[in-house]
Amino acid sequence: MNIPAAVLLVTLAVIGAASVVRAICLRLFCAKDDGMVMYVTHIPADCGNAEFILRSALAKRRWCGVKSVSAVCVDCPMDEKTKRICEGICREYGVKNLMSKEEFIKSLD
């Protein structure tokens, strides 16, 4: 019983130490004005793994440590099922950027 508890304790300690090191590094090495970081995901028609692509991009957004990070989902064009999935995930994560190719190009200007 002591060995599994010790393994669990050491594992949690390593995870905690890594989190502390990450927080310190982000605090020390991040510029005060990071500008804007944008993750753009291309979701083609009948994409079987649209949810995985979006959740991966949004996880990167959450973990990068930059305050002004935006995730953009570009409709190139999607079928209805994929579009509903993307809209649901964007709503769940608070991302308001589900746009067509034309809207995306205009937003870059």
N, C-alpha and C positions, 0 to 999 in steps of 0.2 A: 504494500500500500504506500510505503514511503517513496519508492522509486517513481511511480507515475506522478505523484504529487510534486516531486522534485523536478521532473522533466517539464511538467506544466508550469511550474514557477519559473524555471530558467527560460522557457519559451516566451512567457509573458514579459519577463524582464528584458529580454533581447528586443522584443517588439516595442516596448516602452522606451528603451534607450534609443532605438532607431528613430522613433517619433520625436524625441527630444533633440537629437542631432539634426534631424531634418528641419525642425522649427528654428533652431539656432542658425543653421546655414541660410535659410530663407530670410531670417531677420538681418543677418550680417551682409549678405551678398546681393540682396534685391535693391535696385535703385529706388529712389523716392518717387520718381515719375516713370513708371514702367511703360507708359503709352498704352497701346491696345494690342492684345493678342487675340487672334481670331482662328478658330478651328472651323474649317469648311469641310463638310462631308458631302460626297456625291452619292446620291441614292438613285440608281437607275430604275427603269420600269421592271416590275416583277422581281424585285430584289428579295431573295429568301432570307437574308440576314440583316435587314434594315434595322431591326431593334438592337442587335448586337453592335452594329456600326455606330448608331447614335449613342447608346449607353457607354461605349468605349470613349467616344469623343467627349461626352459630358463628364466622365470620370477623369479624363485628362484635364478638363477645365477646372474641376474641383481640386485636383491635387497639385496644380502647377504653382499655386501660391501667389499669383498675380491678381490684383484687385479687379482690373478691368479686362476680363476675359469674356469673349463672346463665342458662342457656338452657332454656326449657320448650317442649316440643312437646305441644300439646293435641290429643287424639284426638276428633274431632267428627263422627261416628264415621268411621273410615277403613276402606277395604277391606283385605283381607289383604295384597295386593301392596304397597300404600303403607305399611302398618304394618311389614312386614318391612324395607322401605327405611329407614324412620325408626328402627327398632330398630338396624339395622346402623350407621347414621351416628352415632346416640347412643353406641353401643358404641365406635366408632372414635375419637370425640372425647372420650370419658370423661364424657359427659353422662348422668346417671341419671334425667332428668326427662321421661319419656314418660308422660303421664297423661291420664285421661278428664276431661271437663268437670267432673264432680262432684268428683273428687279435686283438681282445680285450684282450684275454688271453696272447698273445705275448707282448702286450703293457704294461702289468702289471709286466713283468719280468725286 
